[in-house]
Amino acid sequence: MTDPTKLPYRPCAGVMLLNAEGHVFVGRRPDRGKEASEGCGKWWQMPQGGIDKGEAPEEAARRELWEETGVQKTTFLAQTEEWLVYDLPSELVGVAWKGKYRGQRQMWFAARFEGTERDIDLKPRPDHKAEFDAWRWVPMDELPSLVVPFKQAVYAAVIDAFSHLVVK
């Protein structure tokens, strides 16, 4: 078994994409069967992904948003003050991300969606597989219940960081 304390965290950037009603974009992961890298379930998540070498976190967030959703019409509003970290469950250490990481260290950004729903396109980009097979807008407080359990604390922290951006 891989010792997780010997592995680094994967640097990652994520985007909480907000529509005009203050709802958040979530995409459904297509890999949700028993062979899924994050475990079996009906998992939804916000756009996120690895930061490439030499890439700034906001640059990575914009790239990941486009790669996963086709969305480019946005205004970035805020970012988390610090990196948010989660650890993989022990059964996924040594399996997810080819066994290179113990979890992720994430910088999150809030962005206002300024396009129309026609601008959302889940088709795979060149050299990438589709990240999502469905999408929807959800109230911010529903996010933790939609994501894999080991990411729930990070999602709660993202909500805490960006809830002031939604007028109720």
trRosetta pair geometry for C-beta under 8 A, 3 or more apart (Angstrom, degrees):
i j d omega theta_ij theta_ji phi_ij phi_ji
1 90 7.8 7 -170 178 130 100
1 93 7.8 58 180 89 88 109
1 94 6.9 -148 -163 -7 54 157
2 6 7.5 -126 178 58 79 110
2 7 6.8 36 159 -40 119 129
2 93 5.2 -144 79 136 113 97
2 94 3.3 165 1 -70 135 116
2 99 6.2 -177 -69 -159 159 103
3 6 4.5 66 88 3 103 112
3 7 7.6 168 94 -14 58 88
4 7 5.6 -62 -154 33 47 112
4 87 6.7 66 169 -158 149 114
4 88 7.3 -160 -119 56 131 93
4 90 7.3 -106 -31 -113 131 67
4 93 4.6 -76 -80 -133 103 152
4 102 4.0 105 -167 -130 91 114
4 103 7.8 47 -166 -20 122 92
5 102 7.4 74 -69 -99 21 156
7 93 7.1 -179 22 -158 152 103
7 100 6.9 142 -152 152 112 35
7 101 5.6 143 159 -150 119 22
7 102 4.0 146 83 -42 112 92
8 100 7.8 -24 52 152 89 79
8 101 6.1 -55 84 -120 65 76
8 102 7.0 -177 85 12 16 96
9 85 6.0 -61 -125 -134 157 105
9 101 6.2 64 -148 -162 25 107
9 102 6.2 -59 -82 59 60 89
9 103 5.5 -29 -123 77 89 76
9 104 5.9 100 -176 -157 93 14
9 105 3.9 88 122 -26 136 99
10 50 5.9 -69 170 -108 111 99
10 97 5.9 -121 -67 -131 147 170
10 100 7.3 85 -80 98 103 102
10 101 4.0 -24 -41 -109 96 166
10 103 7.3 -139 20 111 86 31
10 104 4.8 -41 65 -107 92 73
10 105 7.0 178 74 22 38 72
11 50 6.7 79 82 -157 65 69
11 51 4.3 -58 121 41 107 116
11 57 7.9 -110 172 -94 107 90
11 104 7.7 123 -113 -159 6 76
11 105 5.6 -30 -102 70 54 99
12 48 5.8 41 167 170 115 104
12 49 6.4 -152 -146 122 90 16
12 50 5.6 -55 -99 -98 73 40
12 51 6.3 -155 -94 -16 17 86
12 60 7.8 -157 -166 136 33 140
12 104 4.5 -5 6 -168 138 122
12 105 6.7 148 24 72 83 45
12 106 4.4 -34 82 -99 102 81
12 107 7.6 175 92 24 53 62
13 48 6.7 -166 98 -147 40 71
13 49 7.0 -16 57 62 72 57
13 51 5.5 89 -18 -72 100 98
13 57 4.7 153 -92 -166 120 75
13 58 7.2 -178 -149 -81 147 19
13 60 4.0 132 17 96 138 109
13 61 3.9 -108 148 -64 126 79
13 64 6.2 173 82 10 96 139
13 106 6.8 148 -100 -156 20 74
13 107 5.3 -22 -111 67 75 88
13 108 7.5 154 -164 -92 56 32
13 109 6.9 15 -178 -4 100 108
14 46 5.7 79 -180 99 110 112
14 47 6.7 154 -154 95 65 53
14 48 3.4 -18 -101 -99 89 108
14 49 7.9 127 -86 5 61 45
14 61 6.7 -16 67 -119 11 98
14 64 7.6 -70 -107 97 37 150
14 106 5.4 16 -4 -174 111 126
14 107 7.6 174 26 86 71 41
14 108 4.7 -24 70 -110 98 80
14 109 7.1 178 90 25 49 69
14 158 7.3 -59 97 -105 132 145
15 46 6.2 -150 79 158 53 109
15 47 4.8 -8 50 73 104 104
15 48 7.0 -173 15 -75 63 62
15 61 5.0 125 -63 -174 98 101
15 62 8.0 104 -74 -76 138 35
15 64 6.9 174 -5 86 112 106
15 65 4.8 10 18 -77 162 113
15 108 7.4 168 -82 -160 21 68
15 109 5.2 -23 -108 71 69 94
15 110 7.7 130 -162 -109 61 19
15 111 5.5 -15 -163 12 110 120
16 24 5.7 -49 -166 -133 86 117
16 46 5.6 -38 -95 -142 55 157
16 108 6.4 42 -16 175 99 113
16 109 7.2 -162 26 95 72 43
16 110 4.8 -25 68 -107 105 70
16 111 7.2 155 77 23 53 67
16 140 8.0 40 -168 -121 128 101
16 158 5.8 158 -55 165 131 120
16 162 5.5 169 71 60 155 170
17 24 6.7 114 68 -157 56 62
17 25 4.0 -6 73 22 114 123
17 46 7.0 164 11 -153 82 100
17 47 6.7 44 -17 18 119 115
17 65 6.9 126 -67 -136 125 120
17 69 7.5 -67 -17 44 166 174
17 71 6.7 55 -130 99 152 168
17 74 7.0 -83 -128 -112 97 130
17 111 5.4 -23 -109 71 65 98
17 113 5.3 63 175 -56 100 105
18 22 6.0 -16 -166 -138 112 38
18 23 7.1 144 -150 71 63 31
18 24 6.1 -34 -94 -93 63 62
18 25 7.9 -122 -65 -6 20 83
18 77 7.9 -18 30 10 127 144
18 110 6.5 17 -12 -172 118 94
18 111 7.0 175 22 85 79 43
18 112 5.5 -40 72 -107 97 55
18 113 6.5 -159 82 2 39 87
18 162 7.9 -159 -49 159 130 128
18 165 6.5 -152 -28 123 168 123
18 166 6.8 -146 -140 -81 138 93
19 22 7.2 -62 70 8 65 15
19 23 5.2 -7 39 57 108 84
19 24 8.0 -152 4 -73 81 17
19 25 7.2 109 -38 -51 95 85
19 113 5.0 -27 -97 50 60 125
19 137 5.4 -29 4 -125 138 141
20 113 7.7 -92 -31 72 65 89
21 137 7.3 85 60 151 118 145
22 139 7.9 25 110 -130 91 65
22 140 7.1 -60 153 -25 90 111
22 165 7.7 165 -131 114 92 75
22 166 3.7 101 -158 -142 122 99
22 167 6.5 -144 -69 43 140 57
22 168 7.5 -136 106 -80 170 57
23 137 3.8 74 118 165 132 105
23 138 5.9 152 -168 64 101 18
23 139 5.9 -61 -115 -78 84 39
23 140 7.5 -152 -134 -39 39 66
24 46 6.7 -53 167 -93 115 112
24 137 6.8 143 64 -156 28 65
24 138 5.7 -37 61 64 84 75
24 139 7.5 32 15 150 91 11
24 140 5.4 97 -22 -92 123 65
24 143 6.3 -8 73 -73 152 116
25 46 6.7 96 87 -129 76 76
25 47 7.2 6 103 -13 119 100
25 69 7.0 32 159 -116 148 153
25 71 7.9 -95 -78 -30 176 158
25 113 6.9 103 -38 -55 125 140
25 120 7.7 -169 -133 -114 132 134
25 135 6.4 -6 -166 -173 90 117
25 136 7.9 162 -144 88 50 29
25 137 6.2 -36 -86 -99 51 67
26 44 4.2 46 157 162 125 117
26 45 6.3 148 -152 70 89 10
26 46 6.1 -62 -104 -73 67 55
26 135 6.7 170 89 -150 44 69
26 136 6.2 -15 60 62 88 72
26 137 7.8 139 16 -113 76 21
26 138 5.6 -1 6 11 123 121
26 143 7.2 178 -75 -116 129 79
26 146 6.0 1 -165 128 163 155
27 44 6.6 164 81 -156 28 74
27 45 6.5 -31 60 64 76 63
27 46 7.8 101 16 -129 83 17
27 47 6.8 64 4 -69 125 72
27 68 6.5 -141 6 161 165 112
27 69 6.9 -139 -60 -84 133 96
27 122 6.9 149 -136 -114 124 118
27 131 6.3 59 114 111 150 96
27 132 2.9 -74 176 -100 122 148
27 133 8.0 116 177 26 92 38
27 134 7.1 152 -159 82 60 44
27 135 4.7 -31 -102 -96 69 90
28 32 7.6 -44 171 -35 91 141
28 42 7.2 -34 -146 -179 111 76
28 43 7.2 132 -154 89 61 48
28 44 5.2 -43 -93 -98 60 78
28 132 5.7 101 53 -157 48 88
28 133 5.7 -61 86 57 100 76
28 134 4.2 13 27 57 125 93
28 135 7.0 -143 3 -73 77 40
29 32 5.5 124 91 -59 96 96
29 36 7.3 85 128 -147 129 130
29 38 7.3 -22 154 40 173 130
29 43 4.6 1 25 84 125 101
29 44 7.1 -156 -6 -94 79 25
29 45 6.5 41 -47 10 104 106
29 131 7.5 -57 -116 167 65 64
29 132 6.8 -63 -85 -107 32 60
29 133 7.8 23 137 11 16 91
30 130 6.3 63 -13 97 143 104
30 131 7.9 166 6 151 99 20
30 132 6.9 145 -30 -159 87 19
30 133 4.1 97 -84 -29 97 119
31 35 7.4 -86 -166 95 94 79
31 36 4.4 137 143 -122 84 86
31 37 6.3 26 128 10 142 84
31 38 7.6 104 101 23 105 89
32 36 5.3 23 -115 -73 19 150
32 40 6.7 82 168 -153 60 48
32 41 5.8 -94 -160 77 99 42
32 42 5.8 63 -179 -102 153 35
32 43 5.6 -175 -107 21 109 86
33 36 5.7 145 55 -34 47 93
33 40 6.3 -25 165 -117 24 90
34 40 4.9 -8 -95 -76 51 125
36 39 6.0 -33 87 67 107 16
36 40 5.9 143 30 -82 117 44
36 41 7.6 -109 64 31 156 67
36 43 7.7 152 169 15 155 129
37 92 6.9 87 170 -143 66 113
37 95 6.8 -178 -145 128 78 98
37 96 4.7 108 174 -109 107 85
37 97 8.0 104 -179 -27 141 54
38 41 7.8 -71 108 41 94 109
38 43 6.3 10 92 -30 132 172
38 92 6.9 23 -118 -112 42 152
38 96 6.9 60 -75 -100 63 133
38 148 4.8 -96 160 -78 123 159
38 150 8.0 -143 -161 43 97 113
39 89 7.3 36 -48 35 133 140
39 91 7.9 83 -82 85 104 122
39 92 7.2 -80 -43 -63 91 123
39 148 6.3 120 50 -139 111 120
41 148 6.5 139 61 -105 144 75
43 146 7.3 105 -157 155 46 66
43 147 6.4 46 -155 -147 90 38
43 148 5.2 -2 -117 -54 132 82
44 136 7.9 -47 -137 43 144 98
44 138 7.9 87 127 -11 154 148
44 146 4.0 -37 55 164 113 117
44 147 6.6 -83 75 -76 64 56
45 48 6.7 -72 147 19 120 111
45 146 7.5 -177 -69 118 43 101
45 147 5.4 79 -95 -114 81 96
45 148 7.8 -15 -69 1 117 86
45 151 7.2 5 -114 104 116 162
46 143 7.4 -2 -37 -140 109 123
46 155 7.9 148 2 -116 115 99
46 158 7.7 -139 23 138 154 164
47 64 5.5 151 159 130 101 97
47 65 4.9 102 115 -104 156 59
47 68 4.5 167 -129 71 104 141
47 69 5.7 -76 -76 -19 138 118
47 131 7.4 84 -124 105 76 154
48 64 6.1 6 -165 152 14 151
48 106 6.7 -15 -155 -135 132 129
49 60 7.1 -142 84 170 83 99
49 63 7.9 -95 70 98 125 91
49 64 3.9 178 31 -119 112 125
49 67 7.1 -28 10 67 162 134
49 68 7.1 176 -32 -42 126 125
49 131 7.8 -91 -69 -102 119 146
50 60 7.3 -101 117 -162 37 131
51 55 5.2 -159 -175 81 79 109
51 57 6.0 -47 -102 -101 138 59
51 60 4.1 -71 -112 -76 75 165
52 55 4.2 74 61 -8 82 133
52 60 6.6 174 14 -101 74 105
55 59 5.1 -136 -172 90 87 119
55 60 4.9 101 132 -62 127 95
55 63 7.5 -54 -160 11 143 145
56 59 4.4 89 59 7 85 110
56 60 7.0 -154 90 -8 42 86
57 60 5.6 -57 -148 37 32 112
57 61 6.3 35 154 -23 66 104
57 79 7.5 99 111 -150 128 145
57 107 4.1 -5 -162 68 149 146
57 109 7.7 157 137 -43 99 113
58 61 5.4 -48 -146 33 36 115
58 62 6.5 36 155 -17 66 102
58 76 6.6 54 -151 -155 115 169
58 79 7.0 -85 -80 -76 98 140
58 109 6.2 100 -116 -79 76 148
59 62 6.0 -54 -151 36 30 109
59 63 6.4 28 152 -17 63 109
60 63 5.6 -57 -146 40 32 111
60 64 6.0 30 157 -18 68 108
61 64 5.9 -54 -142 38 27 109
61 65 6.3 32 156 -22 62 107
61 76 7.7 95 101 -112 133 129
61 107 7.5 -93 -55 97 120 93
61 109 4.6 69 -179 19 166 135
61 111 7.9 163 144 -35 121 129
62 65 5.8 -53 -148 33 29 114
62 66 6.6 24 155 -14 63 106
62 74 7.9 -162 -121 59 86 131
62 76 7.7 -69 -73 -59 100 129
63 66 5.9 -60 -153 39 30 107
63 67 6.1 27 154 -18 68 110
64 67 5.6 -54 -139 39 32 111
64 68 5.9 12 167 -5 67 115
65 68 6.5 -69 -141 46 20 97
65 69 5.8 -40 -179 37 60 114
65 71 5.4 -68 158 72 101 101
65 72 7.8 141 109 -85 107 44
65 74 7.1 -23 142 -11 158 156
65 111 7.2 -7 -103 40 161 158
66 69 7.1 -85 -121 58 15 72
66 70 6.5 32 -159 -129 56 17
66 71 6.5 -124 -93 65 50 50
66 72 5.6 38 -100 -76 106 86
66 125 7.4 65 128 -75 83 150
67 125 4.8 -94 -138 16 70 144
67 128 5.5 90 -170 -10 112 178
67 131 7.3 82 120 -18 89 128
68 122 7.6 -14 166 -132 54 67
68 131 4.1 -33 -129 40 98 145
68 132 6.3 75 -180 -3 94 105
69 120 5.6 -48 -180 -142 94 79
69 121 7.1 102 161 53 43 49
69 122 6.7 -19 -122 -89 46 62
69 132 7.4 24 -85 28 73 135
69 135 7.2 85 -123 -94 100 157
70 119 6.6 -169 116 161 101 59
70 120 6.0 128 62 -158 107 27
70 121 3.2 47 -18 49 166 92
70 122 7.2 -90 -7 -48 110 26
70 123 7.3 52 -59 39 125 79
71 74 6.3 66 149 -43 108 113
71 113 6.6 -62 -154 -124 138 98
71 115 6.4 -155 -138 21 84 139
71 119 5.9 79 -112 131 66 105
71 120 6.1 -1 -64 -98 96 67
72 115 7.6 78 59 -53 58 137
72 119 7.4 -119 34 -177 71 120
73 113 7.0 61 95 -170 84 59
73 114 4.4 -117 150 77 95 85
73 115 3.5 121 57 -57 132 95
73 119 5.7 -47 21 -167 119 166
74 111 4.2 13 -180 169 130 124
74 112 6.3 149 -159 72 70 49
74 113 6.0 -36 -101 -103 84 41
74 114 6.0 169 -98 12 25 95
74 115 7.8 -41 -54 -13 62 96
75 111 6.5 163 78 -159 38 74
75 112 4.7 -4 54 49 93 104
75 114 6.2 72 -13 -35 89 129
76 79 7.7 11 172 -53 113 91
76 109 5.6 -33 -147 177 109 125
76 110 7.4 120 -162 83 60 49
76 111 4.9 -39 -100 -100 56 92
77 109 7.9 134 48 175 63 78
77 110 4.7 -51 63 98 107 99
77 111 6.3 170 4 -103 86 30
77 112 5.9 83 -43 -23 120 93
77 162 7.9 96 89 -139 120 105
77 165 5.9 93 125 -124 152 138
78 109 7.1 164 88 -155 46 56
78 110 4.6 15 53 38 91 112
78 161 7.3 -176 128 149 126 97
78 162 6.2 167 75 -107 130 88
78 165 6.6 -140 11 -64 132 131
79 107 6.2 8 -175 171 117 98
79 108 6.6 158 -156 89 65 48
79 109 4.8 -27 -99 -99 84 71
79 110 7.4 -154 -76 13 36 71
80 83 7.5 118 99 -92 124 18
80 84 6.1 -36 145 -27 170 106
80 107 6.1 -157 50 -155 103 57
80 108 4.6 63 -19 49 117 90
80 109 7.9 -98 -3 -64 74 38
80 157 7.3 47 -129 137 135 103
80 158 6.8 -73 -72 -108 123 66
80 161 4.9 -42 -108 -139 80 168
81 161 7.2 -159 -1 -128 82 118
83 105 4.8 10 171 178 132 93
83 106 6.4 138 -164 63 75 33
83 107 5.7 -54 -104 -69 71 75
84 105 7.6 155 76 -160 36 47
84 106 4.9 -32 65 66 88 93
84 107 7.7 147 16 -88 79 28
84 108 6.5 8 14 -13 128 112
84 154 4.7 120 145 -136 129 92
84 157 5.3 164 -118 89 134 144
84 158 7.0 -77 -16 -57 168 84
85 103 6.4 81 -180 110 80 128
85 104 7.1 -171 -141 95 53 49
85 105 5.1 -13 -97 -105 88 68
85 106 7.3 169 -82 17 36 75
85 154 7.6 -155 69 -89 17 111
86 103 4.9 -145 101 -174 55 127
86 104 6.0 12 51 51 85 81
86 106 7.7 6 8 2 92 116
86 150 5.8 126 171 149 125 86
86 151 5.7 -90 -37 -106 178 56
86 153 6.7 150 -99 61 105 102
86 154 5.0 -75 -43 -36 120 125
87 102 5.9 -32 -136 147 84 93
87 103 4.1 -101 -112 -51 32 144
87 150 7.1 -97 82 -172 57 121
88 92 4.2 -115 174 87 120 112
88 93 5.1 155 85 -66 120 71
88 96 5.7 -168 -119 37 149 136
88 101 7.6 112 -17 109 126 82
88 102 6.2 -147 22 173 98 43
88 103 5.0 -162 -19 -83 70 73
88 150 6.6 76 -136 138 33 161
89 92 5.2 77 61 13 77 104
89 93 7.6 -134 96 -20 37 84
89 150 5.5 -133 -40 -63 88 145
90 93 5.7 -43 -149 14 39 115
91 95 7.4 -10 144 10 57 141
92 95 5.1 -101 -156 57 48 112
92 96 4.6 21 173 -14 105 114
93 96 7.6 -36 -89 31 24 94
93 99 7.7 68 162 -136 49 68
93 102 6.0 9 -123 -128 110 63
94 99 4.3 15 -157 -127 43 102
95 99 6.3 49 -42 -75 16 79
96 99 7.7 120 59 -67 39 38
96 101 7.4 -63 100 65 93 93
97 100 5.2 -88 127 44 101 93
97 101 4.9 1 82 27 147 108
101 104 7.0 49 149 -74 144 57
106 154 6.4 61 46 -160 136 137
108 158 4.9 -102 161 -116 173 107
108 161 6.9 125 80 70 124 149
108 162 7.7 -101 126 -32 121 126
110 161 7.7 -165 -37 113 118 98
110 162 4.3 149 -74 -128 137 133
110 165 5.5 169 159 -9 155 168
115 118 7.6 -120 154 64 107 68
115 119 3.3 -37 152 25 147 159
115 120 7.6 158 93 -39 129 70
116 119 5.6 117 57 -7 57 98
117 120 5.6 -40 -164 18 54 114
120 135 6.3 -121 167 74 139 155
122 130 5.9 56 153 -154 88 112
122 131 7.6 -122 -157 56 87 73
122 132 5.0 -97 -139 80 123 94
122 133 6.9 140 148 -115 149 20
122 134 7.8 -37 -57 -68 170 13
122 135 6.4 -176 -66 -22 125 117
123 130 6.6 -75 -159 -95 25 109
124 128 5.3 -166 -168 95 91 76
124 129 5.4 -56 -114 -155 136 24
124 130 4.4 -93 -62 -56 87 67
125 128 4.7 28 61 41 83 123
128 131 7.6 -25 161 -40 117 90
130 133 6.5 85 126 -77 131 67
132 135 5.8 56 144 -65 147 91
138 142 4.6 -100 164 71 120 131
138 143 6.8 147 97 -69 125 64
138 146 6.9 119 61 -36 176 154
139 142 5.1 94 68 -4 80 106
140 143 6.1 -26 -172 -15 46 115
140 159 5.5 135 164 -129 106 101
140 162 7.7 -149 -137 95 139 100
140 163 6.4 156 128 -108 156 79
140 166 5.9 -142 -17 -15 141 162
141 159 7.0 95 -95 -150 48 146
142 145 5.8 -69 -169 44 60 109
142 146 6.2 53 142 -26 87 114
143 146 5.9 -72 -153 34 33 110
143 147 6.5 17 166 -17 72 112
143 155 4.9 -156 132 177 113 125
143 158 7.6 -88 125 78 158 115
143 159 6.2 -179 47 -65 135 118
144 147 6.3 -64 -143 33 33 105
144 152 4.5 69 -158 -151 96 89
144 155 4.8 168 -87 94 69 125
144 156 5.4 28 -78 -62 133 84
144 159 7.5 -66 -36 -14 100 141
147 151 4.6 -89 148 84 127 115
147 152 6.0 168 78 -80 107 61
147 155 5.3 159 20 -40 152 150
148 151 5.2 73 65 13 84 106
148 152 7.8 -125 96 -37 44 79
149 152 5.7 -28 -158 -16 42 119
151 154 5.2 -56 -168 43 67 115
151 155 5.9 67 136 -24 86 103
152 155 5.6 -57 -147 38 34 111
152 156 6.3 37 154 -22 67 103
153 156 5.6 -50 -148 34 33 114
153 157 6.6 34 151 -18 63 104
154 157 5.6 -55 -152 37 33 112
154 158 6.4 36 150 -21 66 104
155 158 5.5 -49 -146 34 36 114
155 159 6.5 40 153 -20 65 102
156 159 5.7 -51 -151 35 32 114
156 160 6.4 35 150 -20 63 105
157 160 5.5 -51 -147 36 34 115
157 161 6.3 34 153 -20 65 106
158 161 5.7 -55 -148 36 31 112
158 162 6.2 -8 165 11 66 114
159 162 6.6 -81 -139 53 23 85
159 163 5.6 43 167 -58 68 101
160 163 6.3 -25 -126 -4 21 115
162 165 5.1 -31 -179 14 79 122
162 166 7.7 67 137 -15 81 95
163 166 6.1 -60 -164 33 49 105
